[in-house]
């Protein structure tokens, strides 16, 4: 008996080693045992919590990629929405059947990152990191997730310059969603979050808080892109029109990703609109 | 071993374990090189520590690594085996050094050649055991060998880097 105890005492480390190894292999072989299922896995509250904390820290490092993939997904969704809307416009009479080329004329070409942006000058421009190599062309519409941004005016192989809506010469046709009134949006203030809506008759009903979207008259933007909300309504100096202030949907000071939209029928549309004038000349 | 030494070893061990669990575990280079840096926690424990304690620490360390990988038993088996062989390897490789009073198993104390040969042997044992258990069939034998080789290089590199950091 004494010899046995002596043997155990002498070889206790080897016995412990063998015991621990047998235990480990038993755990491996019965990989759905009670211990493995209930305690020693990543659904353990403590483990899961610590993993989620470390993940939330890591999430910052791939925010860039996540943003990009979300922007890409949004581009696809916008493309689908615009096509569906153009196939069956909401206020069209039942007999109206758009041509398939016309219904599919808007193409969301790509997503670009804003690399340079000015908001406090009289004429403001943006620079984006996509150019001809990515399918960007002059006179394409540019919009942010929150609304309208501007129009591409110059592009080279890899970069493009965008005339933003905050430009003294920029104007775009707008429609008020609830009242259905149509006007023109221009930037006249020095405030980069406010634009004004002109040419709305004084004798029409305009509601405060109404949303202004691009009208279907534009050859650049698809109809229904948000421009802003009615913030202040005043009567213009000549007493015939409203002077409406719109709070822009897009926050130009925080612009990062923009969508580029192409109207495939832009040239024919603008040609037919211009032709009588050029003919008269 | 005075309390200061114990605190120091514990801190270093915990550092390796946390480094493995939260950072290095997700790093896989070329689909074959893994980094099991938690072996550093066992490798750098002082030589004076008893084998019984060492085995129990190894068991605990392996268990934690397993819990995060959902592979209960695999890391544990490999780590316990490595810990059991550690005194033997030290005795063979550093026969004259073991007689010295203060004997710390670190890059600074051992110098690069000794430290490398000591860690290489034990990491080889650990990684071979672990990855062969994980493969659990001889069909991917060559790929497992490649994984073992690549992982040893990766783990050794990270271990050396962290050792420079403790200087």
Contacts between the chains, C-beta under 8 A, distances in Angstrom:
chain1	res1	chain2	res2	distance
A	12	B	52	6.7
A	13	B	51	4.3
A	13	B	52	5.7
A	13	B	55	6.7
A	13	B	84	7.6
A	16	B	52	6.1
A	16	B	55	5.4
A	16	B	56	7.9
A	17	B	55	5.8
A	17	B	80	6.6
A	17	B	81	8.0
A	17	B	84	4.5
A	20	B	55	6.1
A	20	B	59	5.2
A	20	B	76	7.5
A	20	B	80	4.7
A	21	B	77	5.9
A	21	B	80	5.8
A	21	B	81	6.7
A	23	B	76	7.8
A	24	B	59	7.9
A	24	B	62	7.3
A	24	B	73	4.5
A	24	B	74	7.7
A	24	B	76	4.3
A	24	B	77	3.6
A	24	B	80	6.4
A	25	B	73	6.6
A	25	B	77	6.0
A	26	B	73	7.5
A	27	B	72	4.8
A	27	B	73	3.3
A	27	B	76	7.0
A	28	B	71	7.9
A	28	B	72	7.2
A	28	B	73	3.6
A	28	B	74	5.9
A	28	B	77	6.8
A	28	B	133	6.6
A	29	B	73	8.0
A	31	B	72	6.8
A	31	B	73	7.5
A	35	B	72	7.0
A	36	B	72	4.2
A	36	B	73	7.9
A	39	B	67	8.0
A	40	B	63	6.6
A	40	B	66	6.3
A	40	B	67	4.5
A	40	B	72	4.8
A	41	B	67	6.4
A	41	B	70	5.0
A	41	B	72	7.1
A	42	B	67	7.2
A	42	B	68	6.4
A	42	B	70	5.7
A	44	B	67	6.7
A	47	B	67	5.8
A	47	B	68	6.4
A	50	B	21	7.9
A	50	B	22	7.6
A	51	B	68	7.4
A	54	B	22	4.5
